[in-house]
Each structure stands twice: as C-alpha cells, then as structure tokens.
C-alpha cells in the first residue's frame, strides 16, 4: 500500500532544526549515511515532512529525490504526524492470507481512520505495513512497540482499550 503524503502544516521549531543540523554534521561523514540521518530526523521531529527531508538532503548532499524514495520505501519512516499509539497492521502475504485485511478494516471502522491517518485527539494513528517478521503469528498488528499475533477482528476493541 502506498504511503499517504499529508498536507498537514509543518510546525517544526528552530530548536529542532538546530539539533538536527548539528547531528547531521557527524552523520553525513559516514558511508551510507541516509538511513541514520533519516532515523535521527524522525527521532527529533517524530515524522519526516518534506521540509525535514530537505534539511537532510542539504546537510548530507544526498539528492532530495533519493531521500524521498527512501522515506517512502521503508515502513519505519512516517511522512505524517503519528499518534501517541501508532497502530500498524501487517498486510504482507502470510498475514493477509490469515485475515489481516479484516483486522485493518475493523480498526479503521472503530477509530474512523484510513491508512496513514491520525485521530483528531492524536491518540492513535493507523498504517498498513508489510512483513514485520512475525509470519508465524499471522495476522499481526502492532501498537507502538507492542506486537499482537493471531489477531481476529473480534479482539480489536479489547486491544485498543488497553491504550
């Protein structure tokens, strides 16, 4: 599933930008610095809007289109603000065959979210992911760092109630 590119107004602070630029001075010296640079940027901002990607490009010398390609390819990178409890539902082959689309649809219905959206209160966000390496537990969903395996749509409300 393609990542949703949001039009949420960017609201980074000068302090965040200074912190990122300082961190990128050292990171840019590394071979293959794109991933660590983007990870640091996401750590500072919480997501990677185009404005932040431009800073990473400028400081590392990596073209903007390559930075954008990396952020849209890897599921670990968020292009929109994430909820306090980011939810990921694996739609990889094993999970999909075992019913993860129904789990995704149930979460979407309960929270009123589409893929890539965040609840108005900022409590939850929802993304469809690809394989997270837990195929034996299919279907799998994550809430933050918590992994739930063999999830059924009937369990969704109980899982969400924990958060």
C-alpha positions as CSV (number, residue, x, y, z in Angstrom):
1,X,0.0,0.0,0.0
2,X,1.4,3.4,-0.9
3,X,2.2,5.8,1.9
4,X,-0.1,8.7,2.2
5,X,1.6,12.1,1.8
6,X,-0.2,14.5,4.0
7,X,-0.8,18.3,3.7
8,X,-0.6,18.8,7.4
9,X,1.1,22.2,8.0
10,X,4.7,21.7,9.2
11,X,5.3,23.1,12.6
12,X,9.0,22.4,13.4
13,X,10.8,24.7,15.8
14,X,14.1,26.4,15.3
15,X,15.5,24.3,18.2
16,X,14.6,21.1,16.4
17,X,16.2,22.3,13.2
18,X,19.4,23.3,15.1
19,X,19.5,20.0,16.8
20,X,19.1,18.1,13.5
21,X,21.7,20.1,11.6
22,X,24.2,19.6,14.5
23,X,23.6,15.8,14.5
24,X,23.8,15.6,10.7
25,X,27.3,17.2,10.7
26,X,28.7,14.0,12.1
27,X,26.3,11.6,10.5
28,X,27.0,13.0,7.0
29,X,30.6,11.8,7.3
30,X,29.5,8.2,7.4
31,X,29.3,6.0,4.3
32,X,25.7,5.1,3.7
33,X,24.5,8.0,5.9
34,X,21.0,8.2,4.5
35,X,19.3,5.8,6.9
36,X,21.0,7.0,10.1
37,X,20.3,10.6,9.0
38,X,16.6,10.0,8.4
39,X,16.3,7.9,11.7
40,X,17.8,10.9,13.6
41,X,15.5,13.3,11.9
42,X,12.5,11.2,12.7
43,X,13.6,10.9,16.3
44,X,13.8,14.7,16.6
45,X,10.6,15.6,14.7
46,X,8.5,12.4,15.1
47,X,7.9,12.2,11.3
48,X,9.6,13.3,8.1
49,X,7.7,16.0,6.2
50,X,9.2,17.4,3.0
51,X,10.7,20.3,4.9
52,X,12.7,17.9,7.1
53,X,13.7,15.8,4.2
54,X,15.1,18.9,2.5
55,X,17.3,19.6,5.6
56,X,18.6,16.1,5.5
57,X,19.3,16.4,1.7
58,X,21.1,19.7,2.2
59,X,23.2,18.6,5.1
60,X,24.2,15.2,3.7
61,X,24.5,16.1,0.0
62,X,22.0,13.3,-1.0
63,X,19.6,14.5,-3.6
64,X,16.0,15.2,-2.4
65,X,14.5,12.6,-4.7
66,X,16.7,9.9,-3.2
67,X,15.8,11.0,0.3
68,X,12.1,10.9,-0.7
69,X,12.5,7.5,-2.3
70,X,14.0,6.1,0.9
71,X,11.3,7.6,3.2
72,X,8.5,6.2,1.0
73,X,10.1,2.8,0.7
74,X,10.8,1.9,4.3
75,X,7.9,1.4,6.6
76,X,9.8,2.7,9.6
77,X,9.6,6.2,8.3
78,X,6.5,8.3,8.8
79,X,5.5,11.1,6.4
80,X,2.7,12.4,8.6
81,X,2.5,13.0,12.4
82,X,2.0,9.8,14.3
83,X,-0.5,9.3,17.1
84,X,0.6,8.6,20.6
85,X,-0.2,5.0,19.9
86,X,0.8,4.2,16.3
87,X,-1.0,1.1,15.0
88,X,0.4,-1.0,12.3
89,X,-1.4,-3.9,10.6
90,X,0.8,-6.2,8.5
91,X,-0.7,-6.8,5.1
92,X,2.1,-9.0,3.9
93,X,1.3,-12.3,2.3
94,X,1.1,-14.5,5.4
95,X,-0.9,-12.1,7.4
96,X,-3.2,-11.2,4.5
97,X,-4.0,-14.8,3.9
98,X,-4.8,-15.2,7.6
99,X,-7.2,-12.3,7.6
100,X,-5.2,-9.1,8.4
101,X,-7.3,-7.0,6.0
102,X,-10.4,-7.7,8.1
103,X,-8.4,-6.7,11.2
104,X,-7.3,-3.5,9.5
105,X,-10.9,-2.8,8.4
106,X,-12.2,-3.3,11.9
107,X,-9.6,-0.9,13.4
108,X,-10.4,1.6,10.6
109,X,-14.1,1.3,11.5
110,X,-13.7,1.6,15.2
111,X,-11.3,4.6,15.1
112,X,-12.7,6.2,11.9
113,X,-9.3,6.2,10.2
114,X,-8.0,5.5,6.8
115,X,-4.4,4.3,6.1
116,X,-2.0,7.0,7.2
117,X,-4.5,8.9,9.3
118,X,-4.3,10.1,12.9
119,X,-7.2,10.5,15.2
120,X,-8.1,14.2,15.9
121,X,-7.1,13.8,19.5
122,X,-3.7,12.5,18.5
123,X,-4.1,9.3,20.4
124,X,-4.0,6.8,17.5
125,X,-2.6,6.6,14.0
126,X,-3.1,3.7,11.6
127,X,-0.8,2.4,8.8
128,X,-0.9,-0.7,6.7
129,X,2.6,-2.3,6.8
130,X,4.4,-5.1,5.0
131,X,6.1,-8.0,6.7
132,X,7.4,-7.3,10.1
133,X,9.0,-10.7,10.5
134,X,6.3,-12.4,12.6
135,X,4.8,-14.6,10.0
136,X,4.3,-17.5,12.4
137,X,1.9,-15.2,14.4
138,X,-0.1,-14.1,11.4
139,X,-2.2,-12.0,11.3
140,X,-0.1,-9.4,13.3
141,X,-0.8,-5.9,14.4
142,X,1.4,-3.6,16.5
143,X,0.6,-0.8,18.8
144,X,3.7,1.2,19.4
145,X,6.3,-1.4,20.4
146,X,3.7,-4.0,21.4
147,X,3.1,-6.9,19.0
148,X,-0.1,-8.8,18.9
149,X,-0.3,-12.1,17.0
150,X,-3.1,-14.3,15.7
151,X,-5.4,-11.2,16.0
152,X,-9.1,-11.5,15.0
153,X,-11.4,-8.6,14.3
154,X,-13.3,-9.5,17.4
155,X,-10.2,-8.8,19.5
156,X,-9.6,-5.3,18.2
157,X,-11.8,-3.4,20.7
158,X,-10.1,-5.3,23.6
159,X,-6.6,-4.5,22.3
160,X,-7.4,-0.8,21.7
161,X,-9.0,-0.5,25.2
162,X,-5.5,-1.0,26.7
163,X,-4.4,2.3,25.2
